[in-house]
Amino acid sequence: MNFFDAIQRGDDAATVFLNVRMGSEIGDWIMIFITHLGNGLVAAALVALALYLGRDTGGKNFWRNFLWAMAALLAAGATAQLIKFFFNRPRPLGGISNLPQLRDILRADMHWRSFPSGHSATAFAAAAYLAAKIKKLSPVFYCIAALIAVSRVYTGVHFPTDVMAGALLGALASKMILEIRSRRGI
């Protein structure tokens, strides 16, 4: 067994554990709700709300903060989609036969590639940006992002390494955008 086969076996086992052994009808609906929080437009709306309500990020600073946050989300999401062209990894629902079929509810495209997770990239880009701007709520932002990542595995549309790569990508995208903003003095 080579290195990549070992990773795939671990991914399969973790996905089956979350999706089959930990799965329940109520859990399915909760995780489906959570997974939608990582959709681009939903994430943008939640970021806007957090920034608007923030003491230092709302008011006259809102639009500047919001546009920079959207740059981070777009950088993470676009990079995730670009990387998918180089990795032809099928989604778990396309390769593990005993996973419950939540894809009908999610309307997931099982023919599109799995690596990395765009939802996780978006969620962690949002979390990292918001954590830098509203520091006292950092744990909340990262917990929500982590729940979104776990929901992608639970629902069977991504493997754990897909969401880990997406999380790293999102955090790095935000760090890069925040660094650019800092250097420009904006």
C-alpha positions, -999 to 999 in steps of 0.1 A, spaced: 0 0 0 14 34 -10 10 67 8 -20 79 -12 -38 46 -7 -33 49 31 -47 84 30 -77 72 10 -84 43 34 -83 67 63 -106 91 45 -130 63 37 -131 51 73 -136 86 88 -163 94 62 -182 62 69 -179 68 107 -193 103 105 -219 95 78 -231 61 87 -223 54 124 -229 89 136 -258 96 112 -294 100 123 -325 116 108 -323 147 130 -285 148 125 -290 147 87 -313 178 88 -290 197 112 -259 190 91 -278 199 59 -287 232 74 -251 238 86 -236 228 53 -256 255 35 -239 282 57 -208 276 36 -225 285 3 -209 316 -11 -240 339 -9 -251 327 25 -215 331 38 -214 366 23 -246 375 41 -234 362 74 -201 380 71 -220 412 63 -242 407 93 -212 401 116 -193 431 103 -224 454 104 -230 445 141 -193 447 150 -184 478 171 -153 486 150 -164 471 117 -198 486 113 -209 521 106 -187 541 83 -162 512 82 -187 486 71 -183 488 33 -145 489 34 -144 458 57 -171 440 37 -154 445 4 -120 432 18 -138 403 34 -154 395 0 -120 396 -16 -108 369 9 -139 347 2 -135 351 -35 -98 343 -34 -104 312 -14 -134 300 -35 -118 307 -68 -85 290 -58 -104 260 -46 -122 256 -79 -90 261 -98 -72 234 -78 -101 210 -85 -90 209 -121 -57 193 -111 -71 167 -88 -96 142 -102 -108 129 -69 -144 116 -69 -168 125 -41 -174 100 -13 -210 94 -24 -197 85 -58 -173 59 -45 -184 45 -11 -215 23 -17 -230 22 18 -234 60 24 -269 74 29 -279 93 -2 -282 129 11 -271 142 -23 -307 144 -35 -314 169 -7 -282 188 -12 -285 187 -50 -247 180 -51 -230 174 -84 -214 140 -79 -195 143 -111 -175 174 -100 -143 169 -81 -140 166 -44 -105 181 -35 -104 206 -20 -137 216 -3 -149 250 -16 -174 253 13 -146 248 38 -124 272 20 -151 298 21 -160 291 57 -124 294 70 -117 325 48 -147 341 65 -137 329 100 -101 341 96 -111 375 83 -138 380 110 -115 367 137 -89 393 127 -115 421 128 -137 410 157 -111 393 179 -134 386 210 -156 364 188 -128 344 172 -137 311 188 -173 315 176 -162 321 140 -138 292 140 -164 268 156 -189 277 129 -163 271 102 -153 238 117 -190 227 119 -194 236 82 -163 215 74 -176 185 94 -210 188 78 -194 184 44 -180 150 55 -211 140 73 -233 147 42 -209 126 21 -199 152 -4 -163 155 9 -135 134 25 -118 147 57 -86 156 37 -108 177 13 -121 198 41 -87 201 58 -72 214 26 -101 237 21 -98 251 56 -60 257 51 -67 274 18 -94 296 32 -73 307 62 -43 314 39 -65 334 15 -77 356 44 -42 360 58 -30 371 23 -59 396 19 -54 410 54 -16 414 47 -23 432 14 -48 455 32 -23 462 60 5 471 36 -18 495 18 -27 511 51 -64 506 45 
